[in-house]
């Protein structure tokens, strides 16, 4: 029975479109500002509120949900890029800079980095 199910699964995978089988890993882009968050995190919600108030319509400010596999893959790239040892969310990865956590100082840093990155 197990062998039969294995054959059925293999046939299903082979019949799936090639694009679906070759899922591309997302890539961290230097010309975008990423905010990595979890919906259950109170500091993340505050950061997202700030981002929504100022940058909601900007495609270069990307919200990344860490509950999703793609979000965790992007965060791993940020961690490797900067050699981060311990992660505190929210995490902001902006070009050649990163910071973690949320406060008034973090809000000012985010705004400053976005202005620096793309002129506001």
Buried (B, 14 or more C-beta within 10 A) or exposed (E): EEEEEEEEEEEEEEEEEEEEEEEEEBEBEEEBBBBBBBEEBEBBBBBBEBBEEBBEEBEBBBBBEBEEEBBEBBBBBBBEEBEBEEBEBBBBBBBEBBBBBBEEEBBEBBBEBBEEBBEE
